[in-house]
């Protein structure tokens, strides 16, 4: 039996990551503002030519994951319904003609899961091109800021204004920039994990649905009934495992996510 391959965080984070890519210009500008690299008059205007290619890549990648919450739910519901119909037909020892419509539907569902698997691969590829480059940029600017403010030795200001509305100190700005870099490292690792899990899940379902169809196609009506029954039971086993994964996802993940 296949263990379940995804959790709710895997589903939700893919959607969040698409927003991360779309908003990369704002994230770049926000980071630069934190280090005093953007004049107040230019707030809200993205300017970092060195990352233009990265931004273009991010915006293109922000459309890679095409599955909305309702589309995911609908695909799982439709596939579950088709599998239930197939299992009932198998129990009745159907003719090949009776199975054709159901197996064709399974093929369409399988193609969609395979498309989602491909999208997950592209999510990983885009993240690997975009986020490390952004992190490199932030690390470079952080080092330059620390050097400019004479903070490389870890020295701190002797006094700090004791008010809630005070300006941030140079040390605090540096700490905030470092925390932002660390957050992006975590984001990178998280999207690799989530896309990898979702890709493995979709690949497993694609394989199970394909195996079910192949086993049914291999049944020869000229063979003895006992041998045909073995083929039907093998197909039913794959179908039931696919249905188990789908039902778990529908009941425990897609029901509550987003």
KARAGI-V456960 format. One record per pair of residues at least 24 apart in sequence whose ideal C-beta (glycine too) atoms are under 6 Angstrom apart, sorted by sequence separation. I is the first residue (numbers start at 1). J is the second residue. If there is no record, write none. Layout:
I;J
I;J
This chain:
82;106
212;238
211;238
212;239
146;174
25;55
79;109
208;238
24;55
208;241
209;242
24;58
208;242
142;177
21;58
75;112
205;242
21;61
22;62
21;62
138;181
18;62
18;65
135;184
14;65
65;119
64;119
131;188
64;122
65;123
64;123
127;191
61;126
124;192
124;195
57;129
58;130
123;195
57;130
120;195
54;130
120;198
54;133
120;199
117;199
117;202
116;202
117;203
113;202
113;205
114;206
113;206
110;206
110;209
110;210
106;209
35;141
31;138
106;213
35;145
103;213
103;216
99;216
34;173
34;176
35;177
90;232
34;177
90;236
31;180
87;236
87;239
86;239
83;239
83;243
80;246
79;246
76;246
76;249
17;191
76;250
13;190
14;194
13;194
73;254
72;254
10;194
10;197
10;198
69;258
6;197
5;197
6;198
5;200
6;201
5;201
4;248
8;253
12;257
11;257
8;257
